[in-house]
Amino acid sequence: MSMIADQISGCRLCADRFAATATAHRPRPVVWFRPGARLLIVGQAPGARVHESGRPFTDRSGDRLREWMGVDQATFYDRDRVAIVPMAFCFPGYDGKGADLPPPAICARTWRTQVMRLLRPRLTLLVGGHAMRWHLGSRNVTRAVSDWRDHAPEIFPLPHPSWRNTAWLRRNPWFQEELLPALRDAVAAELDQGAGRA
């Protein structure tokens, strides 16, 4: 693990913030990257299940994301090939109504530029609105995803794979019919090239 990964793993900047949430949890940064990975997944922040497991996307959202990408778990969790760098490394907690809190901005301000300097991905998947705002400056998820051809094949903006977005997927059949085949081709091409150079 790199020095920056060790530093992130030990980060406690948000301890007081998390203690004040409905979950009253302690920080547990989920760090899942190594220099040299060809594929970068930019998520939002770990959820409660990921906070418990210490592995990113160990939930139903992860199942759906892997299906979208056309990869199995072994490939997805191979840190030499896939880097998973969310906009915040810790579970932010729930608000009083049980909804996920947004990623604390201090996390990206503190760590993101350093991590991105370390990584040189050939393909980047931007998962959800927070990732799109940081990397593309886009504040409208549907517009950003529908304009995916403007960024492909190096970048693919994706809606969050949460099952709460099932209605969005039904309203936008082009996502399944047009974007996902192109995404799977791009993922397979990068991972195959990376394996060929190993």
C-alpha positions as CSV (number, residue, x, y, z in Angstrom):
1,M,0.0,0.0,0.0
2,S,1.3,3.5,-0.8
3,M,2.1,6.1,1.8
4,I,-0.9,8.2,0.9
5,A,-3.2,5.1,1.3
6,D,-1.7,4.5,4.8
7,Q,-2.4,8.2,5.6
8,I,-6.0,8.0,4.4
9,S,-6.5,4.7,6.4
10,G,-5.5,6.6,9.5
11,C,-7.6,9.7,8.9
12,R,-9.9,10.8,11.7
13,L,-10.8,14.3,10.4
14,C,-14.5,13.6,10.6
15,A,-14.6,11.8,14.0
16,D,-16.7,14.6,15.6
17,R,-19.0,14.9,12.6
18,F,-19.7,11.2,12.5
19,A,-20.3,11.0,16.3
20,A,-23.0,13.6,15.9
21,T,-25.0,11.6,13.3
22,A,-27.9,9.3,13.9
23,T,-25.5,6.3,13.6
24,A,-22.9,7.8,16.0
25,H,-20.1,5.8,14.3
26,R,-16.4,6.1,14.2
27,P,-14.4,6.8,11.0
28,R,-13.4,3.8,9.0
29,P,-11.8,4.9,5.7
30,V,-12.2,2.3,3.0
31,V,-9.1,2.5,0.8
32,W,-9.0,0.4,-2.3
33,F,-6.4,1.5,-4.9
34,R,-2.9,0.9,-6.1
35,P,-0.8,2.9,-8.6
36,G,-1.0,1.3,-12.0
37,A,-4.6,0.3,-12.1
38,R,-6.0,1.0,-15.5
39,L,-9.6,1.4,-14.5
40,L,-10.8,3.9,-11.9
41,I,-14.3,3.8,-10.3
42,V,-15.3,7.1,-8.6
43,G,-18.1,6.5,-6.2
44,Q,-19.9,8.6,-3.7
45,A,-19.1,7.3,-0.2
46,P,-19.2,3.9,1.5
47,G,-22.6,2.8,2.8
48,A,-23.3,1.1,6.1
49,R,-22.6,-2.4,4.7
50,V,-19.3,-1.3,3.3
51,H,-18.4,0.4,6.6
52,E,-18.9,-3.0,8.3
53,S,-17.1,-5.1,5.6
54,G,-14.2,-2.7,4.8
55,R,-14.5,-3.5,1.1
56,P,-16.2,-1.1,-1.4
57,F,-19.5,-2.0,-3.0
58,T,-20.2,-5.1,-0.9
59,D,-23.9,-4.4,-1.3
60,R,-26.7,-4.6,-3.8
61,S,-25.4,-1.5,-5.5
62,G,-22.1,-3.3,-6.1
63,D,-23.9,-6.3,-7.6
64,R,-25.6,-4.0,-10.1
65,L,-22.4,-2.0,-10.9
66,R,-20.5,-5.3,-11.6
67,E,-23.4,-6.4,-13.8
68,W,-23.2,-3.0,-15.7
69,M,-19.5,-3.4,-16.1
70,G,-19.7,-7.1,-17.1
71,V,-17.1,-8.2,-14.6
72,D,-16.9,-10.8,-11.8
73,Q,-16.0,-10.1,-8.2
74,A,-12.5,-11.3,-8.5
75,T,-11.8,-8.9,-11.3
76,F,-13.6,-6.0,-9.6
77,Y,-11.6,-6.4,-6.4
78,D,-8.2,-6.8,-8.1
79,R,-6.5,-3.6,-7.0
80,D,-3.8,-4.0,-9.6
81,R,-6.4,-3.5,-12.3
82,V,-9.3,-1.6,-10.7
83,A,-9.0,1.4,-8.3
84,I,-12.1,2.4,-6.4
85,V,-11.8,6.0,-5.1
86,P,-15.0,7.5,-3.7
87,M,-15.6,11.2,-3.1
88,A,-15.4,10.4,0.6
89,F,-13.6,7.4,2.0
90,C,-15.8,6.9,5.1
91,F,-19.5,6.1,5.6
92,P,-21.0,9.6,6.3
93,G,-23.9,8.2,8.4
94,Y,-27.6,8.7,8.3
95,D,-29.7,11.8,9.0
96,G,-32.6,11.8,11.4
97,K,-34.9,10.3,8.7
98,G,-32.6,7.4,7.9
99,A,-31.3,8.9,4.6
100,D,-27.6,8.8,3.6
101,L,-25.8,12.0,4.4
102,P,-23.7,13.5,1.6
103,P,-19.9,12.8,1.4
104,P,-18.2,15.4,3.6
105,A,-16.5,17.9,1.3
106,I,-13.4,18.0,3.6
107,C,-12.5,14.5,2.5
108,A,-12.1,15.4,-1.2
109,R,-10.4,18.7,-0.4
110,T,-7.9,16.8,1.8
111,W,-7.1,13.7,-0.2
112,R,-8.4,13.7,-3.7
113,T,-5.8,15.7,-5.6
114,Q,-3.0,13.6,-4.0
115,V,-4.7,10.4,-4.9
116,M,-5.4,11.5,-8.5
117,R,-1.8,12.4,-9.0
118,L,-0.8,8.9,-8.0
119,L,-3.3,7.2,-10.4
120,R,-3.1,7.2,-14.2
121,P,-6.3,5.4,-15.2
122,R,-7.1,4.8,-18.9
123,L,-10.8,4.4,-18.1
124,T,-12.8,6.3,-15.4
125,L,-16.4,5.5,-14.3
126,L,-18.1,8.4,-12.6
127,V,-20.8,6.8,-10.4
128,G,-23.4,9.3,-9.2
129,G,-23.9,13.0,-9.0
130,H,-21.1,13.8,-6.5
131,A,-18.5,12.2,-8.8
132,M,-19.8,14.0,-11.9
133,R,-19.8,17.4,-10.2
134,W,-16.2,17.0,-9.2
135,H,-14.8,15.6,-12.4
136,L,-17.1,17.1,-15.0
137,G,-18.6,20.1,-13.3
138,S,-22.1,18.7,-14.1
139,R,-25.0,19.2,-11.7
140,N,-27.6,17.3,-13.7
141,V,-27.1,13.5,-13.6
142,T,-29.5,12.7,-16.4
143,R,-28.0,15.2,-18.7
144,A,-24.4,14.1,-17.9
145,V,-25.3,10.4,-18.4
146,S,-27.2,11.1,-21.6
147,D,-24.2,13.0,-23.0
148,W,-21.9,10.0,-22.3
149,R,-20.6,9.9,-25.9
150,D,-19.0,13.3,-25.3
151,H,-16.6,11.6,-22.8
152,A,-16.4,8.0,-24.0
153,P,-14.3,5.9,-24.2
154,E,-12.1,7.4,-21.5
155,I,-14.9,8.5,-19.1
156,F,-18.4,7.0,-18.5
157,P,-20.8,9.0,-16.3
158,L,-23.2,6.5,-14.6
159,P,-26.2,7.0,-12.3
160,H,-25.7,5.5,-8.9
161,P,-26.5,1.8,-9.1
162,S,-28.7,1.9,-6.0
163,W,-31.9,0.0,-6.4
164,R,-33.7,3.3,-5.6
165,N,-32.8,4.3,-9.2
166,T,-34.7,1.5,-10.8
167,A,-37.5,3.9,-11.8
168,W,-34.8,6.1,-13.5
169,L,-33.6,3.1,-15.5
170,R,-37.1,2.3,-16.7
171,R,-37.6,5.9,-17.8
172,N,-34.3,5.9,-19.7
173,P,-34.1,2.7,-21.7
174,W,-31.2,4.1,-23.8
175,F,-29.0,3.5,-20.8
176,Q,-29.4,-0.2,-21.0
177,E,-29.6,-0.4,-24.8
178,E,-26.8,2.0,-25.8
179,L,-24.6,3.0,-22.9
180,L,-24.1,-0.4,-21.2
181,P,-22.8,-2.3,-24.3
182,A,-20.3,0.5,-24.9
183,L,-19.3,0.5,-21.2
184,R,-18.7,-3.3,-21.2
185,D,-16.7,-3.1,-24.4
186,A,-14.5,-0.3,-22.9
187,V,-14.1,-2.2,-19.6
188,A,-13.1,-5.4,-21.3
189,A,-10.7,-3.7,-23.6
190,E,-8.8,-2.0,-20.8
191,L,-8.7,-5.0,-18.5
192,D,-7.6,-7.3,-21.4
193,Q,-4.8,-4.8,-22.3
194,G,-3.7,-4.6,-18.7
195,A,-3.7,-8.4,-18.4
196,G,-1.6,-8.6,-21.6
197,R,1.1,-6.4,-20.1
198,A,1.2,-8.1,-16.7
